[in-house]
Amino acid sequence: MPKRYDLETLEHKTKLLPWQEQGLQYTASGYGKKIPTGTMLRLPNDKRWRRMYCCIYSNIGTCYVIKNGEWVIIY
């Protein structure tokens, strides 16, 4: 079972990618397994800033970061 963290308890910042600054979507449909978001965060005991991704295929998505090849769920 992946670890889970509340975004409000983590150090986070907004850092948009160039296509996000232009108001574009990552995919034509807006859906996908690894859609980059404009949010960067640090996990506890981690010095590295990590980009938050969203897995979305319907009207709800799951946000996560990848650490050591595993999903860490962010809610």
N, C-alpha and C positions, 0 to 999 in steps of 0.2 A: 504494500500500500504506500503510495507516495506521501511525503511529508506535506503539510499544509500550513500556510502562514496568512495572517490578515495583513493586507497591504498597509493599513494605517499604523501598524506596529513596526513597519520596516522603514529604513531610510530610502526615500525614492525621489526621483526627479523626472521632468519631462525633457526628452531629447528626441525631436522629430527627425526622421530620415528625410532625405531630399524629396522623394516622391510624396511624402506626407505633407511637407511644407507647401507643395503645389496643389494639395487638396485631392490627390489621386488615391485610388484603392490599390491594394497589393494584387488582387485578382479581379477579373471582370465581374464575377458574381458577388465578391465580398466574402465568400466562404473558403475554407481550407483548414488544413491540420496545423499549419505553423505560420499564422499571420502575425507579422511583427507589429507591436504596438509602439506608441511614442513614449512609453514608460521604461525607465531604467531603475533598478533597485539593487540593494545590497542585502544579502541574507545574513542572519546572525553568524558571527565568527568567520566572516568572509570579507576580504578586502576588495574583491573585484566587483565592479558594476556589471550587472547582467540585464540584458533586454528581456522584457516580458513579452510573451507570445500568446496568441489566442487560438484555440481550436474551436472552430464554429462551422456548423453545417445546417443550422436551423435558426430559430429566433433566440437562442441562448448559446453562450460559449463558455469554455473553461480557459481561464488565464493561468499561465505557468511560466517558469523559467527552467532552464536546463542546467543541472549541476552533475558533473561526473556521468553524463549520458542518461540521467534519470530526470523525469519531470518532477518539479516541486510546485505544487498547486498554490496559487495565490487567489484569495477571495476577498 
